[in-house]
Amino acid sequence: MINPSLSILITRWAPLMFVLLWSTGFIAAKFALPYIEPFNSLLIRMLATLVVFAILIKIFKAGNITAIQSTHQMVVGSLVHAAYLGGVFAAIKLEMPAGLAALFVGLQPVLMALMALTFLSERLSFKQWFGLLLGLLGVCIVLLQGQGLENINISIAALVAVTISVFGISIGTMYQKRYGVGVNLLTGSFFQYLAAAIWMGLLTFTFEQQEIVWHPHLIGALIWQVFGMSIIAILLLMHMIHEGKTTQVASYIYLVPPVTAIEAWWLFDESLTPIAIAGMLIAIYGVYLVNKNPTA
């Protein structure tokens, strides 16, 4: 669907574009969730995304995929979209602070490295393992500085939800690397979001009241979540998984909390201390070590 030179250009800039887009997730949620319930918000997002992907498939004449391939893509959608997003939103709904939820999600690169080593035989050098741990340290510094965590009571249900989120995106990334090779990105993504929409429909009609206040903040957030995240960011993620090792792709997750902190400082006047900036630099250096000369 794209020529080789454009593919090389996308591969080169995909990590930067992905981090910038993915980092806006909590920002968009902060704008939207005062006016809508979490699972209902995700259901609307998934349905709108399905419509856009159907149009893109028609425009670009994306090829069909087999029944087995569509089943694999629906498994990926259940894990990467439904389990990950649903878990994070549920944890926040259960009163887990968004920063702490992001910290738990920050465990994903290390978990992904262990799973990739076990199931995909992707081996890392000592410097890459050190980079993963250094990135995790940087994320911890960014998210925990200045917070009185001793006063936070986290429910078991919230911990279960965020655990499902972390394992969902980790297993889903590995599954896509193993079973998603050769699948058209547009058609594959359509089936991913179809599965996610089914899950979100079951969750919202089981646990929520579908109450919506159509505020401009909600409308703007939904539009951004559909086009910025569910389409562009996810296509970039799938492209990176196809072109690189899963551990290297997962390491970019470390850059999301620092970038989100900068965005929150800019948009919501949240604090950005020298300690947080130091944590950002540590996380960036950790990701650099993971992706520099990525041969074991």
Summary of the structure (lengths in Angstrom):
residues: 296
radius of gyration: 18.5
end to end distance: 32.5
largest distance: 55.1
contacts: 1037
relative contact order: 0.21
helix: 80%
strand: 1%
